Amino acid sequence: MNNHKFIQNLLVILVFSLNAYCIYEGIKYHSFLGIVLAIGSIGALMYCLRLLKKLRESEEE
């Protein structure tokens, strides 16, 4: 179970890192659409993590 949590956290860190890189590249090349899509992806990831947390809480009950 602990190994599963570690892998999940590693994937979240990896996705955030890739999004930060995309935002960096968008700023570097002055790409408004690239920045907006990267920020939208971060928002979608946060929403997904919130839904997963609720799902776990409902499974424990």
C-alpha distance matrix in Angstrom:
0.0 3.8 5.4 5.1 6.5 8.8 10.1 10.8 12.6 14.4 15.7 16.9 18.7 20.2 21.5 23.0 24.6 26.1 27.5 29.0 30.6 32.0 33.4 35.0 36.5 37.8 39.5 40.8 42.5 43.4 41.5 41.1 39.4 36.7 36.0 35.9 33.5 31.1 31.2 30.8 27.7 26.2 27.1 25.5 22.2 22.4 23.3 20.4 17.9 19.8 19.7 15.9 15.7 18.3 16.6 13.4 16.0 18.0 15.2 14.7 18.5
3.8 0.0 3.8 5.4 5.2 6.3 8.8 9.9 10.7 12.4 14.4 15.6 16.7 18.4 20.3 21.4 22.6 24.6 26.0 27.1 28.7 30.5 31.8 33.0 34.8 36.3 37.7 38.9 40.9 41.8 40.2 40.0 38.5 35.7 34.8 34.9 32.8 30.1 30.1 30.1 27.1 25.2 26.5 25.3 21.8 21.8 23.3 20.7 17.8 19.9 20.4 16.8 16.2 19.3 18.2 15.0 17.3 19.9 17.7 16.8 20.5
5.4 3.8 0.0 3.8 5.4 5.1 6.3 8.6 9.9 10.5 12.5 14.4 15.4 16.4 18.6 20.1 21.0 22.6 24.5 25.7 26.9 28.7 30.4 31.5 33.0 34.6 36.3 37.2 39.1 40.2 38.6 38.7 37.1 34.1 33.5 33.9 31.5 28.8 29.3 29.3 26.0 24.5 26.2 24.8 21.2 21.9 23.5 20.7 18.1 20.8 21.2 17.5 17.7 20.9 19.5 16.8 19.6 21.9 19.6 19.3 23.1
5.1 5.4 3.8 0.0 3.8 5.4 5.2 6.2 8.7 9.9 10.7 12.5 14.4 15.3 16.7 18.6 20.0 21.2 22.8 24.5 25.9 27.2 28.9 30.3 31.7 33.1 34.9 36.1 37.7 38.7 36.8 36.6 34.8 32.0 31.5 31.6 29.1 26.6 27.0 26.7 23.4 22.1 23.5 21.8 18.4 19.2 20.4 17.4 15.1 17.8 17.8 14.1 14.7 17.8 16.2 13.7 16.9 18.9 16.7 17.0 20.8
6.5 5.2 5.4 3.8 0.0 3.8 5.5 5.1 6.2 8.5 9.9 10.7 12.4 14.2 15.5 16.7 18.3 20.1 21.3 22.6 24.4 25.9 27.1 28.6 30.4 31.6 33.1 34.6 36.4 37.1 35.4 35.0 33.5 30.8 29.8 29.9 27.7 25.1 25.1 25.0 21.9 20.1 21.4 20.2 16.6 16.8 18.4 15.8 13.0 15.4 16.1 12.6 12.5 15.9 15.1 12.5 15.2 17.8 16.2 16.1 19.8
8.8 6.3 5.1 5.4 3.8 0.0 3.8 5.4 5.2 6.1 8.7 10.0 10.6 12.2 14.4 15.5 16.4 18.4 20.1 21.0 22.5 24.4 25.8 26.8 28.6 30.2 31.6 32.7 34.7 35.7 34.2 34.2 32.9 29.9 29.0 29.5 27.4 24.5 24.8 25.2 22.0 20.1 22.0 21.1 17.4 17.8 20.0 17.6 14.8 17.7 18.8 15.5 15.5 19.1 18.5 16.2 18.8 21.5 20.0 19.9 23.6
10.1 8.8 6.3 5.2 5.5 3.8 0.0 3.8 5.5 5.0 6.2 8.7 9.9 10.4 12.4 14.3 15.1 16.4 18.4 19.9 21.0 22.5 24.4 25.6 26.9 28.5 30.3 31.3 32.9 34.1 32.4 32.5 30.9 27.9 27.4 27.9 25.4 22.7 23.5 23.6 20.1 18.9 20.9 19.6 15.9 17.2 19.1 16.4 14.3 17.6 18.2 14.9 15.9 19.4 18.3 16.5 19.7 22.0 20.3 20.9 24.5
10.8 9.9 8.6 6.2 5.1 5.4 3.8 0.0 3.8 5.4 5.2 6.4 8.8 9.9 10.8 12.5 14.3 15.5 16.7 18.5 20.1 21.3 22.8 24.4 25.9 27.1 28.9 30.3 31.8 32.6 30.7 30.5 28.8 26.0 25.4 25.5 23.1 20.5 20.9 20.7 17.4 16.0 17.7 16.3 12.6 13.7 15.4 12.7 10.5 13.8 14.5 11.3 12.4 15.9 15.1 13.6 16.7 19.0 17.9 18.7 22.1
12.6 10.7 9.9 8.7 6.2 5.2 5.5 3.8 0.0 3.8 5.4 5.1 6.2 8.6 10.0 10.7 12.2 14.3 15.4 16.5 18.4 20.0 21.1 22.5 24.4 25.7 27.0 28.5 30.4 31.1 29.6 29.3 28.1 25.2 24.1 24.5 22.6 19.6 19.7 20.1 17.1 15.0 17.0 16.3 12.5 13.0 15.5 13.5 10.8 13.9 15.5 12.8 13.0 16.8 16.8 15.3 17.8 20.6 19.9 20.2 23.5
14.4 12.4 10.5 9.9 8.5 6.1 5.0 5.4 3.8 0.0 3.8 5.5 5.1 6.1 8.7 10.0 10.5 12.3 14.3 15.2 16.5 18.4 20.0 20.9 22.5 24.3 25.8 26.7 28.6 29.8 28.4 28.6 27.3 24.2 23.4 24.3 22.2 19.0 19.8 20.5 17.2 15.6 18.1 17.5 13.8 15.0 17.7 15.6 13.4 16.9 18.3 15.8 16.5 20.2 20.0 18.6 21.3 23.9 23.0 23.6 27.0
15.7 14.4 12.5 10.7 9.9 8.7 6.2 5.2 5.4 3.8 0.0 3.8 5.4 5.0 6.2 8.6 9.7 10.5 12.3 14.1 15.3 16.5 18.4 19.8 21.0 22.4 24.4 25.5 27.0 28.1 26.2 26.3 24.7 21.7 21.3 21.8 19.3 16.5 17.6 17.8 14.3 13.3 15.8 14.6 11.1 13.0 15.4 13.0 11.7 15.4 16.4 14.1 15.6 19.0 18.5 17.8 20.8 23.0 22.3 23.4 26.6
16.9 15.6 14.4 12.5 10.7 10.0 8.7 6.4 5.1 5.5 3.8 0.0 3.8 5.4 5.2 6.2 8.5 10.0 10.6 12.3 14.3 15.3 16.5 18.3 20.0 21.0 22.6 24.2 25.8 26.5 24.7 24.4 23.0 20.2 19.2 19.6 17.5 14.5 14.9 15.3 12.1 10.3 12.7 12.1 8.3 9.7 12.5 10.8 9.0 12.6 14.3 12.5 13.6 17.0 17.3 16.8 19.3 21.7 21.6 22.6 25.6
18.7 16.7 15.4 14.4 12.4 10.6 9.9 8.8 6.2 5.1 5.4 3.8 0.0 3.8 5.5 5.1 6.1 8.6 9.9 10.4 12.3 14.2 15.2 16.3 18.3 19.8 21.0 22.3 24.4 25.2 23.9 24.0 23.1 20.0 18.8 19.8 18.1 14.7 15.2 16.5 13.5 11.4 14.4 14.5 11.0 12.0 15.3 14.2 12.3 15.6 17.7 16.1 16.7 20.2 20.8 20.0 22.3 25.0 24.9 25.5 28.6
20.2 18.4 16.4 15.3 14.2 12.2 10.4 9.9 8.6 6.1 5.0 5.4 3.8 0.0 3.8 5.5 5.1 6.2 8.6 9.8 10.6 12.4 14.3 15.2 16.5 18.3 20.0 20.9 22.6 23.9 22.4 22.9 21.7 18.4 17.9 19.2 17.0 13.7 15.2 16.3 13.0 11.8 15.2 14.8 11.7 13.7 16.7 15.2 14.1 17.7 19.2 17.6 18.9 22.3 22.4 22.0 24.6 27.0 26.6 27.7 30.8
21.5 20.3 18.6 16.7 15.5 14.4 12.4 10.8 10.0 8.7 6.2 5.2 5.5 3.8 0.0 3.8 5.4 5.1 6.2 8.6 9.8 10.5 12.3 14.2 15.3 16.3 18.4 19.8 21.1 22.0 20.1 20.2 18.7 15.6 15.1 15.9 13.6 10.5 11.9 12.7 9.2 8.4 11.8 11.2 8.4 10.9 13.7 12.4 12.1 15.5 17.0 16.0 17.6 20.7 20.9 21.1 23.6 25.7 25.7 27.1 29.9
23.0 21.4 20.1 18.6 16.7 15.5 14.3 12.5 10.7 10.0 8.6 6.2 5.1 5.5 3.8 0.0 3.8 5.5 5.0 6.1 8.6 9.8 10.5 12.2 14.2 15.1 16.5 18.2 20.0 20.5 19.1 18.9 18.1 15.0 13.7 14.7 13.2 9.7 10.2 11.9 9.2 7.1 10.6 11.3 8.6 10.1 13.4 13.1 12.3 15.3 17.5 16.9 17.9 20.9 21.8 21.9 24.0 26.4 26.8 27.9 30.5
24.6 22.6 21.0 20.0 18.3 16.4 15.1 14.3 12.2 10.5 9.7 8.5 6.1 5.1 5.4 3.8 0.0 3.8 5.4 5.1 6.2 8.6 9.9 10.5 12.4 14.2 15.4 16.3 18.4 19.6 18.5 19.1 18.6 15.1 14.1 16.0 14.6 10.9 12.2 14.4 11.8 10.3 14.0 14.8 12.3 13.8 17.2 16.8 15.9 19.0 21.1 20.3 21.3 24.5 25.2 25.1 27.3 29.8 30.0 30.9 33.8
26.1 24.6 22.6 21.2 20.1 18.4 16.4 15.5 14.3 12.3 10.5 10.0 8.6 6.2 5.1 5.5 3.8 0.0 3.8 5.4 5.0 6.2 8.7 9.7 10.5 12.2 14.3 15.1 16.5 17.8 16.3 17.2 16.1 12.5 12.3 14.2 12.2 8.9 11.3 13.0 10.2 10.0 13.7 14.0 12.1 14.5 17.4 16.7 16.7 19.9 21.5 20.9 22.5 25.4 25.8 26.1 28.6 30.7 30.8 32.2 35.0
27.5 26.0 24.5 22.8 21.3 20.1 18.4 16.7 15.4 14.3 12.3 10.6 9.9 8.6 6.2 5.0 5.4 3.8 0.0 3.8 5.3 5.0 6.2 8.5 9.8 10.4 12.3 14.0 15.3 15.9 14.2 14.3 13.4 10.1 9.2 10.8 9.2 5.5 7.5 9.6 7.3 6.9 10.6 11.4 10.2 12.3 15.1 15.2 15.5 18.2 20.0 20.0 21.5 24.1 25.0 25.6 27.8 29.8 30.4 31.8 34.3
29.0 27.1 25.7 24.5 22.6 21.0 19.9 18.5 16.5 15.2 14.1 12.3 10.4 9.8 8.6 6.1 5.1 5.4 3.8 0.0 3.8 5.4 5.1 6.1 8.7 9.8 10.6 12.2 14.3 14.9 14.1 14.5 14.6 11.3 9.6 12.0 11.5 7.7 8.8 11.9 10.5 9.1 12.6 14.3 12.9 14.2 17.4 17.9 17.7 20.1 22.4 22.4 23.4 26.2 27.4 27.7 29.6 31.9 32.6 33.7 36.2
30.6 28.7 26.9 25.9 24.4 22.5 21.0 20.1 18.4 16.5 15.3 14.3 12.3 10.6 9.8 8.6 6.2 5.0 5.3 3.8 0.0 3.8 5.4 4.9 6.2 8.5 9.9 10.3 12.3 13.8 13.1 14.4 14.4 10.7 10.1 13.1 12.3 9.0 11.2 14.0 12.3 11.9 15.6 16.7 15.5 17.3 20.3 20.4 20.5 23.2 25.2 25.0 26.3 29.1 29.9 30.3 32.5 34.7 35.2 36.4 39.0
32.0 30.5 28.7 27.2 25.9 24.4 22.5 21.3 20.0 18.4 16.5 15.3 14.2 12.4 10.5 9.8 8.6 6.2 5.0 5.4 3.8 0.0 3.8 5.4 5.1 6.0 8.6 9.7 10.6 11.7 10.2 11.3 10.8 7.1 7.1 10.0 8.8 6.1 9.1 11.5 10.2 10.8 14.1 15.0 14.6 16.8 19.3 19.5 20.3 22.8 24.5 24.7 26.3 28.8 29.6 30.5 32.6 34.5 35.1 36.7 39.1
33.4 31.8 30.4 28.9 27.1 25.8 24.4 22.8 21.1 20.0 18.4 16.5 15.2 14.3 12.3 10.5 9.9 8.7 6.2 5.1 5.4 3.8 0.0 3.8 5.5 5.0 6.2 8.5 10.0 10.1 9.1 9.6 10.1 6.9 5.1 8.4 8.7 6.0 7.5 10.7 10.6 10.4 13.2 15.1 15.0 16.4 19.0 20.0 20.5 22.6 24.7 25.3 26.5 28.9 30.1 31.0 32.8 34.8 35.8 37.2 39.4
35.0 33.0 31.5 30.3 28.6 26.8 25.6 24.4 22.5 20.9 19.8 18.3 16.3 15.2 14.2 12.2 10.5 9.7 8.5 6.1 4.9 5.4 3.8 0.0 3.8 5.4 5.2 6.1 8.7 9.7 10.0 11.4 12.6 9.5 8.2 11.8 12.3 9.7 11.2 14.5 14.2 13.7 16.8 18.7 18.2 19.5 22.4 23.2 23.4 25.7 27.9 28.2 29.3 31.9 33.1 33.7 35.5 37.7 38.6 39.7 42.1
36.5 34.8 33.0 31.7 30.4 28.6 26.9 25.9 24.4 22.5 21.0 20.0 18.3 16.5 15.3 14.2 12.4 10.5 9.8 8.7 6.2 5.1 5.5 3.8 0.0 3.8 5.4 4.9 6.2 8.2 8.0 10.5 11.3 8.0 8.3 11.9 12.0 10.1 12.6 15.3 14.8 15.3 18.4 19.7 19.5 21.4 23.9 24.5 25.1 27.6 29.4 29.7 31.2 33.7 34.6 35.4 37.5 39.4 40.1 41.6 44.0
37.8 36.3 34.6 33.1 31.6 30.2 28.5 27.1 25.7 24.3 22.4 21.0 19.8 18.3 16.3 15.1 14.2 12.2 10.4 9.8 8.5 6.0 5.0 5.4 3.8 0.0 3.8 5.4 5.4 5.7 4.7 6.7 7.8 5.1 5.2 8.8 9.6 8.6 10.7 13.2 13.6 14.4 16.9 18.4 19.0 20.6 22.8 23.8 24.8 26.8 28.6 29.4 30.9 33.0 34.1 35.3 37.1 38.9 39.9 41.5 43.7
39.5 37.7 36.3 34.9 33.1 31.6 30.3 28.9 27.0 25.8 24.4 22.6 21.0 20.0 18.4 16.5 15.4 14.3 12.3 10.6 9.9 8.6 6.2 5.2 5.4 3.8 0.0 3.8 5.5 4.9 6.3 7.8 10.2 8.4 7.0 10.6 12.3 11.0 12.1 15.2 16.0 16.1 18.3 20.5 20.9 22.0 24.4 25.8 26.4 28.2 30.4 31.3 32.4 34.6 36.0 37.0 38.6 40.6 41.8 43.1 45.2
40.8 38.9 37.2 36.1 34.6 32.7 31.3 30.3 28.5 26.7 25.5 24.2 22.3 20.9 19.8 18.2 16.3 15.1 14.0 12.2 10.3 9.7 8.5 6.1 4.9 5.4 3.8 0.0 3.8 5.6 7.8 10.5 12.6 10.5 10.2 13.8 15.0 13.6 15.3 18.3 18.6 18.8 21.5 23.3 23.5 24.9 27.4 28.4 29.0 31.1 33.2 33.8 35.0 37.4 38.6 39.4 41.2 43.3 44.2 45.5 47.8
42.5 40.9 39.1 37.7 36.4 34.7 32.9 31.8 30.4 28.6 27.0 25.8 24.4 22.6 21.1 20.0 18.4 16.5 15.3 14.3 12.3 10.6 10.0 8.7 6.2 5.4 5.5 3.8 0.0 3.8 5.5 8.9 10.8 9.2 10.1 13.4 14.3 13.9 16.0 18.4 18.9 19.8 22.2 23.7 24.3 26.0 28.2 29.1 30.2 32.2 33.9 34.7 36.2 38.4 39.5 40.6 42.5 44.3 45.2 46.9 49.0
43.4 41.8 40.2 38.7 37.1 35.7 34.1 32.6 31.1 29.8 28.1 26.5 25.2 23.9 22.0 20.5 19.6 17.8 15.9 14.9 13.8 11.7 10.1 9.7 8.2 5.7 4.9 5.6 3.8 0.0 3.8 6.2 9.1 8.6 8.7 11.5 13.3 13.4 14.7 17.1 18.3 19.2 21.0 22.9 23.9 25.2 27.2 28.6 29.7 31.4 33.2 34.4 35.7 37.7 39.0 40.3 41.9 43.7 44.9 46.5 48.5
41.5 40.2 38.6 36.8 35.4 34.2 32.4 30.7 29.6 28.4 26.2 24.7 23.9 22.4 20.1 19.1 18.5 16.3 14.2 14.1 13.1 10.2 9.1 10.0 8.0 4.7 6.3 7.8 5.5 3.8 0.0 3.8 5.5 5.3 6.5 8.8 10.2 10.9 12.6 14.4 15.6 17.0 18.7 20.2 21.5 23.1 24.7 26.0 27.5 29.2 30.7 31.9 33.6 35.3 36.4 38.0 39.7 41.2 42.4 44.3 46.2
41.1 40.0 38.7 36.6 35.0 34.2 32.5 30.5 29.3 28.6 26.3 24.4 24.0 22.9 20.2 18.9 19.1 17.2 14.3 14.5 14.4 11.3 9.6 11.4 10.5 6.7 7.8 10.5 8.9 6.2 3.8 0.0 3.8 5.5 5.3 6.2 8.7 10.0 10.7 12.2 14.2 15.6 16.6 18.3 20.1 21.4 22.7 24.3 26.0 27.3 28.8 30.4 31.9 33.4 34.7 36.5 37.9 39.3 40.8 42.7 44.3
39.4 38.5 37.1 34.8 33.5 32.9 30.9 28.8 28.1 27.3 24.7 23.0 23.1 21.7 18.7 18.1 18.6 16.1 13.4 14.6 14.4 10.8 10.1 12.6 11.3 7.8 10.2 12.6 10.8 9.1 5.5 3.8 0.0 3.8 5.5 5.1 6.1 8.5 9.9 10.3 12.1 14.3 15.2 16.2 18.2 20.0 20.9 22.2 24.3 25.7 26.7 28.3 30.2 31.6 32.6 34.5 36.2 37.3 38.7 40.8 42.4
36.7 35.7 34.1 32.0 30.8 29.9 27.9 26.0 25.2 24.2 21.7 20.2 20.0 18.4 15.6 15.0 15.1 12.5 10.1 11.3 10.7 7.1 6.9 9.5 8.0 5.1 8.4 10.5 9.2 8.6 5.3 5.5 3.8 0.0 3.8 5.5 5.2 6.2 8.6 9.8 10.5 12.5 14.3 15.2 16.5 18.6 20.0 20.9 22.6 24.5 25.7 26.9 28.8 30.5 31.4 33.0 34.9 36.3 37.4 39.3 41.3
36.0 34.8 33.5 31.5 29.8 29.0 27.4 25.4 24.1 23.4 21.3 19.2 18.8 17.9 15.1 13.7 14.1 12.3 9.2 9.6 10.1 7.1 5.1 8.2 8.3 5.2 7.0 10.2 10.1 8.7 6.5 5.3 5.5 3.8 0.0 3.8 5.5 5.2 6.2 8.5 9.8 10.7 12.4 14.2 15.4 16.8 18.5 20.0 21.3 22.9 24.6 25.9 27.3 29.1 30.4 31.9 33.4 35.0 36.4 38.1 39.9
35.9 34.9 33.9 31.6 29.9 29.5 27.9 25.5 24.5 24.3 21.8 19.6 19.8 19.2 15.9 14.7 16.0 14.2 10.8 12.0 13.1 10.0 8.4 11.8 11.9 8.8 10.6 13.8 13.4 11.5 8.8 6.2 5.1 5.5 3.8 0.0 3.8 5.5 5.2 6.0 8.5 9.9 10.5 12.2 14.2 15.4 16.5 18.2 20.0 21.2 22.6 24.3 25.9 27.2 28.6 30.4 31.8 33.1 34.7 36.6 38.1
33.5 32.8 31.5 29.1 27.7 27.4 25.4 23.1 22.6 22.2 19.3 17.5 18.1 17.0 13.6 13.2 14.6 12.2 9.2 11.5 12.3 8.8 8.7 12.3 12.0 9.6 12.3 15.0 14.3 13.3 10.2 8.7 6.1 5.2 5.5 3.8 0.0 3.8 5.5 4.9 6.1 8.7 9.7 10.3 12.2 14.2 15.1 16.2 18.3 19.9 20.9 22.3 24.3 25.7 26.6 28.5 30.3 31.4 32.7 34.8 36.5
31.1 30.1 28.8 26.6 25.1 24.5 22.7 20.5 19.6 19.0 16.5 14.5 14.7 13.7 10.5 9.7 10.9 8.9 5.5 7.7 9.0 6.1 6.0 9.7 10.1 8.6 11.0 13.6 13.9 13.4 10.9 10.0 8.5 6.2 5.2 5.5 3.8 0.0 3.8 5.4 5.0 6.4 8.8 9.8 10.6 12.5 14.4 15.2 16.6 18.6 20.1 21.1 22.7 24.7 25.7 27.1 28.9 30.5 31.6 33.4 35.4
31.2 30.1 29.3 27.0 25.1 24.8 23.5 20.9 19.7 19.8 17.6 14.9 15.2 15.2 11.9 10.2 12.2 11.3 7.5 8.8 11.2 9.1 7.5 11.2 12.6 10.7 12.1 15.3 16.0 14.7 12.6 10.7 9.9 8.6 6.2 5.2 5.5 3.8 0.0 3.8 5.3 5.1 6.3 8.7 9.9 10.7 12.5 14.3 15.4 16.8 18.6 20.1 21.3 23.0 24.5 26.0 27.4 29.0 30.5 32.1 33.9
30.8 30.1 29.3 26.7 25.0 25.2 23.6 20.7 20.1 20.5 17.8 15.3 16.5 16.3 12.7 11.9 14.4 13.0 9.6 11.9 14.0 11.5 10.7 14.5 15.3 13.2 15.2 18.3 18.4 17.1 14.4 12.2 10.3 9.8 8.5 6.0 4.9 5.4 3.8 0.0 3.8 5.4 5.0 6.2 8.6 9.9 10.6 12.3 14.3 15.4 16.6 18.4 20.0 21.3 22.5 24.5 25.9 27.1 28.7 30.7 32.2
27.7 27.1 26.0 23.4 21.9 22.0 20.1 17.4 17.1 17.2 14.3 12.1 13.5 13.0 9.2 9.2 11.8 10.2 7.3 10.5 12.3 10.2 10.6 14.2 14.8 13.6 16.0 18.6 18.9 18.3 15.6 14.2 12.1 10.5 9.8 8.5 6.1 5.0 5.3 3.8 0.0 3.8 5.3 5.0 6.2 8.6 9.8 10.4 12.3 14.2 15.3 16.4 18.4 20.1 20.9 22.5 24.4 25.8 26.9 28.9 30.8
26.2 25.2 24.5 22.1 20.1 20.1 18.9 16.0 15.0 15.6 13.3 10.3 11.4 11.8 8.4 7.1 10.3 10.0 6.9 9.1 11.9 10.8 10.4 13.7 15.3 14.4 16.1 18.8 19.8 19.2 17.0 15.6 14.3 12.5 10.7 9.9 8.7 6.4 5.1 5.4 3.8 0.0 3.8 5.4 5.1 6.2 8.7 9.8 10.6 12.4 14.3 15.3 16.6 18.6 20.0 21.2 22.8 24.6 25.8 27.4 29.3
27.1 26.5 26.2 23.5 21.4 22.0 20.9 17.7 17.0 18.1 15.8 12.7 14.4 15.2 11.8 10.6 14.0 13.7 10.6 12.6 15.6 14.1 13.2 16.8 18.4 16.9 18.3 21.5 22.2 21.0 18.7 16.6 15.2 14.3 12.4 10.5 9.7 8.8 6.3 5.0 5.3 3.8 0.0 3.8 5.4 5.1 6.2 8.6 9.9 10.7 12.5 14.3 15.5 16.8 18.5 20.2 21.4 22.9 24.6 26.2 27.7
25.5 25.3 24.8 21.8 20.2 21.1 19.6 16.3 16.3 17.5 14.6 12.1 14.5 14.8 11.2 11.3 14.8 14.0 11.4 14.3 16.7 15.0 15.1 18.7 19.7 18.4 20.5 23.3 23.7 22.9 20.2 18.3 16.2 15.2 14.2 12.2 10.3 9.8 8.7 6.2 5.0 5.4 3.8 0.0 3.8 5.5 5.1 6.1 8.6 9.9 10.6 12.3 14.3 15.4 16.4 18.4 20.1 21.1 22.6 24.6 26.2
22.2 21.8 21.2 18.4 16.6 17.4 15.9 12.6 12.5 13.8 11.1 8.3 11.0 11.7 8.4 8.6 12.3 12.1 10.2 12.9 15.5 14.6 15.0 18.2 19.5 19.0 20.9 23.5 24.3 23.9 21.5 20.1 18.2 16.5 15.4 14.2 12.2 10.6 9.9 8.6 6.2 5.1 5.4 3.8 0.0 3.8 5.4 5.0 6.2 8.6 9.9 10.5 12.3 14.3 15.2 16.5 18.5 20.0 21.0 22.8 24.8
22.4 21.8 21.9 19.2 16.8 17.8 17.2 13.7 13.0 15.0 13.0 9.7 12.0 13.7 10.9 10.1 13.8 14.5 12.3 14.2 17.3 16.8 16.4 19.5 21.4 20.6 22.0 24.9 26.0 25.2 23.1 21.4 20.0 18.6 16.8 15.4 14.2 12.5 10.7 9.9 8.6 6.2 5.1 5.5 3.8 0.0 3.8 5.4 5.1 6.2 8.7 9.9 10.6 12.5 14.3 15.5 16.7 18.6 20.1 21.5 23.3
23.3 23.3 23.5 20.4 18.4 20.0 19.1 15.4 15.5 17.7 15.4 12.5 15.3 16.7 13.7 13.4 17.2 17.4 15.1 17.4 20.3 19.3 19.0 22.4 23.9 22.8 24.4 27.4 28.2 27.2 24.7 22.7 20.9 20.0 18.5 16.5 15.1 14.4 12.5 10.6 9.8 8.7 6.2 5.1 5.4 3.8 0.0 3.8 5.4 5.1 6.3 8.7 9.9 10.7 12.4 14.4 15.5 16.7 18.6 20.3 21.7
20.4 20.7 20.7 17.4 15.8 17.6 16.4 12.7 13.5 15.6 13.0 10.8 14.2 15.2 12.4 13.1 16.8 16.7 15.2 17.9 20.4 19.5 20.0 23.2 24.5 23.8 25.8 28.4 29.1 28.6 26.0 24.3 22.2 20.9 20.0 18.2 16.2 15.2 14.3 12.3 10.4 9.8 8.6 6.1 5.0 5.4 3.8 0.0 3.8 5.4 5.1 6.2 8.6 9.9 10.5 12.4 14.3 15.4 16.5 18.7 20.4
17.9 17.8 18.1 15.1 13.0 14.8 14.3 10.5 10.8 13.4 11.7 9.0 12.3 14.1 12.1 12.3 15.9 16.7 15.5 17.7 20.5 20.3 20.5 23.4 25.1 24.8 26.4 29.0 30.2 29.7 27.5 26.0 24.3 22.6 21.3 20.0 18.3 16.6 15.4 14.3 12.3 10.6 9.9 8.6 6.2 5.1 5.4 3.8 0.0 3.8 5.4 5.1 6.2 8.7 9.8 10.6 12.4 14.3 15.4 16.8 18.9
19.8 19.9 20.8 17.8 15.4 17.7 17.6 13.8 13.9 16.9 15.4 12.6 15.6 17.7 15.5 15.3 19.0 19.9 18.2 20.1 23.2 22.8 22.6 25.7 27.6 26.8 28.2 31.1 32.2 31.4 29.2 27.3 25.7 24.5 22.9 21.2 19.9 18.6 16.8 15.4 14.2 12.4 10.7 9.9 8.6 6.2 5.1 5.4 3.8 0.0 3.8 5.5 5.1 6.4 8.7 10.0 10.7 12.5 14.4 15.7 17.2
19.7 20.4 21.2 17.8 16.1 18.8 18.2 14.5 15.5 18.3 16.4 14.3 17.7 19.2 17.0 17.5 21.1 21.5 20.0 22.4 25.2 24.5 24.7 27.9 29.4 28.6 30.4 33.2 33.9 33.2 30.7 28.8 26.7 25.7 24.6 22.6 20.9 20.1 18.6 16.6 15.3 14.3 12.5 10.6 9.9 8.7 6.3 5.1 5.4 3.8 0.0 3.8 5.4 5.1 6.2 8.7 9.9 10.6 12.4 14.5 15.7
15.9 16.8 17.5 14.1 12.6 15.5 14.9 11.3 12.8 15.8 14.1 12.5 16.1 17.6 16.0 16.9 20.3 20.9 20.0 22.4 25.0 24.7 25.3 28.2 29.7 29.4 31.3 33.8 34.7 34.4 31.9 30.4 28.3 26.9 25.9 24.3 22.3 21.1 20.1 18.4 16.4 15.3 14.3 12.3 10.5 9.9 8.7 6.2 5.1 5.5 3.8 0.0 3.8 5.4 5.0 6.2 8.6 9.9 10.6 12.5 14.6
15.7 16.2 17.7 14.7 12.5 15.5 15.9 12.4 13.0 16.5 15.6 13.6 16.7 18.9 17.6 17.9 21.3 22.5 21.5 23.4 26.3 26.3 26.5 29.3 31.2 30.9 32.4 35.0 36.2 35.7 33.6 31.9 30.2 28.8 27.3 25.9 24.3 22.7 21.3 20.0 18.4 16.6 15.5 14.3 12.3 10.6 9.9 8.6 6.2 5.1 5.4 3.8 0.0 3.8 5.4 5.2 6.3 8.7 10.0 10.9 12.9
18.3 19.3 20.9 17.8 15.9 19.1 19.4 15.9 16.8 20.2 19.0 17.0 20.2 22.3 20.7 20.9 24.5 25.4 24.1 26.2 29.1 28.8 28.9 31.9 33.7 33.0 34.6 37.4 38.4 37.7 35.3 33.4 31.6 30.5 29.1 27.2 25.7 24.7 23.0 21.3 20.1 18.6 16.8 15.4 14.3 12.5 10.7 9.9 8.7 6.4 5.1 5.4 3.8 0.0 3.8 5.4 5.0 6.2 8.7 10.0 11.0
16.6 18.2 19.5 16.2 15.1 18.5 18.3 15.1 16.8 20.0 18.5 17.3 20.8 22.4 20.9 21.8 25.2 25.8 25.0 27.4 29.9 29.6 30.1 33.1 34.6 34.1 36.0 38.6 39.5 39.0 36.4 34.7 32.6 31.4 30.4 28.6 26.6 25.7 24.5 22.5 20.9 20.0 18.5 16.4 15.2 14.3 12.4 10.5 9.8 8.7 6.2 5.0 5.4 3.8 0.0 3.8 5.4 5.2 6.3 8.8 10.2
13.4 15.0 16.8 13.7 12.5 16.2 16.5 13.6 15.3 18.6 17.8 16.8 20.0 22.0 21.1 21.9 25.1 26.1 25.6 27.7 30.3 30.5 31.0 33.7 35.4 35.3 37.0 39.4 40.6 40.3 38.0 36.5 34.5 33.0 31.9 30.4 28.5 27.1 26.0 24.5 22.5 21.2 20.2 18.4 16.5 15.5 14.4 12.4 10.6 10.0 8.7 6.2 5.2 5.4 3.8 0.0 3.8 5.4 5.1 6.4 8.9
16.0 17.3 19.6 16.9 15.2 18.8 19.7 16.7 17.8 21.3 20.8 19.3 22.3 24.6 23.6 24.0 27.3 28.6 27.8 29.6 32.5 32.6 32.8 35.5 37.5 37.1 38.6 41.2 42.5 41.9 39.7 37.9 36.2 34.9 33.4 31.8 30.3 28.9 27.4 25.9 24.4 22.8 21.4 20.1 18.5 16.7 15.5 14.3 12.4 10.7 9.9 8.6 6.3 5.0 5.4 3.8 0.0 3.8 5.5 5.3 6.7
18.0 19.9 21.9 18.9 17.8 21.5 22.0 19.0 20.6 23.9 23.0 21.7 25.0 27.0 25.7 26.4 29.8 30.7 29.8 31.9 34.7 34.5 34.8 37.7 39.4 38.9 40.6 43.3 44.3 43.7 41.2 39.3 37.3 36.3 35.0 33.1 31.4 30.5 29.0 27.1 25.8 24.6 22.9 21.1 20.0 18.6 16.7 15.4 14.3 12.5 10.6 9.9 8.7 6.2 5.2 5.4 3.8 0.0 3.8 5.5 5.3
15.2 17.7 19.6 16.7 16.2 20.0 20.3 17.9 19.9 23.0 22.3 21.6 24.9 26.6 25.7 26.8 30.0 30.8 30.4 32.6 35.2 35.1 35.8 38.6 40.1 39.9 41.8 44.2 45.2 44.9 42.4 40.8 38.7 37.4 36.4 34.7 32.7 31.6 30.5 28.7 26.9 25.8 24.6 22.6 21.0 20.1 18.6 16.5 15.4 14.4 12.4 10.6 10.0 8.7 6.3 5.1 5.5 3.8 0.0 3.8 5.5
14.7 16.8 19.3 17.0 16.1 19.9 20.9 18.7 20.2 23.6 23.4 22.6 25.5 27.7 27.1 27.9 30.9 32.2 31.8 33.7 36.4 36.7 37.2 39.7 41.6 41.5 43.1 45.5 46.9 46.5 44.3 42.7 40.8 39.3 38.1 36.6 34.8 33.4 32.1 30.7 28.9 27.4 26.2 24.6 22.8 21.5 20.3 18.7 16.8 15.7 14.5 12.5 10.9 10.0 8.8 6.4 5.3 5.5 3.8 0.0 3.8
18.5 20.5 23.1 20.8 19.8 23.6 24.5 22.1 23.5 27.0 26.6 25.6 28.6 30.8 29.9 30.5 33.8 35.0 34.3 36.2 39.0 39.1 39.4 42.1 44.0 43.7 45.2 47.8 49.0 48.5 46.2 44.3 42.4 41.3 39.9 38.1 36.5 35.4 33.9 32.2 30.8 29.3 27.7 26.2 24.8 23.3 21.7 20.4 18.9 17.2 15.7 14.6 12.9 11.0 10.2 8.9 6.7 5.3 5.5 3.8 0.0
